[in-house]
Amino acid sequence: MLKKVIAQLKEWFPAPEVHAHCDGPCGVYDPAAARITAEAVLSMTKKILDLQPASNDPAAVVAYQNTLSRFIAIKEEQAQKTKEEILILWTDYFKPVHLEQFPDLHDTFWKAAKLCSACKVEVSLDHANELLTAVENIHKIFWATKNRDIVWYKAS
């Protein structure tokens, strides 16, 4: 009986057709999140490369290892977050019309995601810088699709 009432209500008051371009129709995309996390990857990479134990004293070695472990954990976490932000833009925001405008779009995102992986498993200043450059390129492409001139800036 209840099903028949609900079916009748749906027939009398049909829901309007809606369209969404992503999993949730929020419409809010911004490559800034990827920039922030990519900058953190670069910052942690620099800190790892600059870190030296204060001495051979066991307490100093433990402090060094603790700090090094924390820097590595943060670098890997931020690289993963960068990858997630990039993949959300790639898979949810960009549409076939954007691919016509930027034919190398898939290659750009694929290479950026691969750099995220490289930054997780390596301590490479070159790859960290390349990742930030890739995110800057994505920033330019993204805002070009919106016909907006948003300045690229870095927090650091």
C-alpha positions as CSV (number, residue, x, y, z in Angstrom):
1,M,0.0,0.0,0.0
2,L,2.8,2.4,1.0
3,K,4.7,1.6,-2.2
4,K,1.6,2.5,-4.3
5,V,1.2,5.8,-2.5
6,I,4.9,6.7,-3.0
7,A,4.6,5.7,-6.7
8,Q,1.5,7.9,-7.1
9,L,3.3,10.8,-5.4
10,K,6.3,10.4,-7.7
11,E,4.0,10.4,-10.7
12,W,2.1,13.6,-9.5
13,F,5.3,15.4,-8.4
14,P,8.2,14.2,-10.6
15,A,11.6,15.3,-9.5
16,P,13.4,17.6,-11.9
17,E,16.2,16.2,-14.0
18,V,19.6,17.2,-12.7
19,H,23.1,17.0,-14.2
20,A,26.3,16.7,-12.3
21,H,29.9,16.6,-13.5
22,C,31.3,14.8,-10.6
23,D,30.4,12.4,-7.8
24,G,28.9,15.3,-5.8
25,P,27.5,18.3,-7.7
26,C,29.4,20.8,-5.6
27,G,31.1,22.5,-8.5
28,V,34.0,23.4,-6.4
29,Y,37.4,22.5,-7.9
30,D,40.7,24.3,-7.4
31,P,44.2,23.1,-8.0
32,A,45.3,25.1,-4.9
33,A,45.0,22.0,-2.7
34,A,47.5,20.2,-5.0
35,R,49.9,23.2,-4.9
36,I,49.9,23.3,-1.1
37,T,50.6,19.6,-0.8
38,A,53.2,19.6,-3.5
39,E,55.0,22.5,-1.8
40,A,55.0,20.4,1.4
41,V,56.6,17.6,-0.5
42,L,59.3,19.9,-1.7
43,S,59.8,21.4,1.7
44,M,60.1,18.0,3.4
45,T,62.5,16.8,0.7
46,K,64.8,19.8,1.4
47,K,64.6,19.2,5.2
48,I,65.5,15.5,4.8
49,L,68.5,16.4,2.6
50,D,69.7,19.1,5.0
51,L,69.2,17.0,8.2
52,Q,72.3,15.9,10.0
53,P,72.7,14.2,13.3
54,A,74.1,16.6,15.9
55,S,76.6,14.0,17.1
56,N,77.1,10.3,17.6
57,D,75.7,10.5,21.1
58,P,72.9,7.9,21.3
59,A,70.3,10.5,22.3
60,A,71.3,12.7,19.4
61,V,71.1,9.7,17.0
62,V,67.6,8.9,18.3
63,A,66.5,12.5,18.0
64,Y,67.9,12.5,14.4
65,Q,66.1,9.3,13.5
66,N,62.9,10.5,15.0
67,T,63.0,13.8,13.1
68,L,64.0,12.0,9.9
69,S,61.1,9.5,10.2
70,R,58.7,12.3,10.8
71,F,59.9,14.3,7.7
72,I,59.7,11.1,5.6
73,A,56.2,10.3,6.8
74,I,55.0,13.8,6.1
75,K,56.6,13.8,2.6
76,E,54.9,10.5,1.7
77,E,51.6,11.6,3.1
78,Q,51.7,14.9,1.2
79,A,52.7,13.2,-2.0
80,Q,49.7,10.9,-1.7
81,K,47.4,13.9,-1.1
82,T,48.9,15.7,-4.1
83,K,48.1,12.6,-6.2
84,E,44.6,12.4,-4.9
85,E,43.9,16.1,-5.6
86,I,45.4,15.7,-9.1
87,L,43.3,12.6,-9.8
88,I,40.1,14.3,-8.6
89,L,40.7,17.2,-11.1
90,W,41.6,14.8,-13.9
91,T,38.7,12.4,-13.4
92,D,36.0,14.6,-12.1
93,Y,36.5,18.1,-13.5
94,F,38.0,17.8,-16.9
95,K,35.7,16.9,-19.8
96,P,36.2,15.9,-23.4
97,V,35.9,19.5,-24.5
98,H,38.9,20.3,-22.4
99,L,40.9,17.5,-24.1
100,E,40.2,19.2,-27.4
101,Q,41.6,22.4,-26.0
102,F,44.6,20.7,-24.4
103,P,45.4,17.5,-26.3
104,D,48.2,16.6,-23.9
105,L,45.9,16.8,-20.9
106,H,46.0,13.0,-20.1
107,D,49.7,12.8,-20.5
108,T,50.1,15.9,-18.2
109,F,48.1,14.4,-15.5
110,W,49.5,10.9,-15.9
111,K,53.1,12.3,-15.6
112,A,52.1,14.4,-12.6
113,A,50.6,11.4,-10.8
114,K,53.8,9.4,-11.6
115,L,55.9,12.2,-10.0
116,C,53.8,11.9,-6.9
117,S,54.7,8.2,-6.7
118,A,58.4,9.0,-7.3
119,C,58.3,11.6,-4.5
120,K,56.8,9.0,-2.1
121,V,59.5,6.4,-2.7
122,E,62.5,8.6,-3.3
123,V,64.2,11.6,-1.7
124,S,64.8,13.5,-4.9
125,L,65.0,17.3,-5.0
126,D,64.7,17.1,-8.8
127,H,61.4,15.1,-8.6
128,A,60.0,17.3,-5.9
129,N,60.7,20.4,-8.1
130,E,59.3,18.7,-11.1
131,L,56.2,17.8,-9.2
132,L,55.6,21.5,-8.2
133,T,56.2,22.5,-11.9
134,A,53.7,19.9,-13.0
135,V,51.1,21.2,-10.5
136,E,51.8,24.7,-11.8
137,N,51.1,23.5,-15.3
138,I,47.8,21.9,-14.2
139,H,47.0,25.2,-12.4
140,K,47.4,27.1,-15.7
141,I,45.4,24.5,-17.7
142,F,42.6,24.5,-15.1
143,W,42.1,28.2,-15.0
144,A,42.4,28.5,-18.7
145,T,39.4,26.2,-19.0
146,K,37.5,28.7,-16.9
147,N,38.8,31.7,-18.9
148,R,40.2,33.1,-15.7
149,D,43.7,34.5,-15.1
150,I,44.6,33.3,-11.6
151,V,48.1,34.1,-10.6
152,W,50.3,31.2,-9.6
153,Y,51.9,31.8,-6.3
154,K,53.7,29.7,-3.7
155,A,53.4,29.9,0.1
156,S,57.1,29.3,0.5
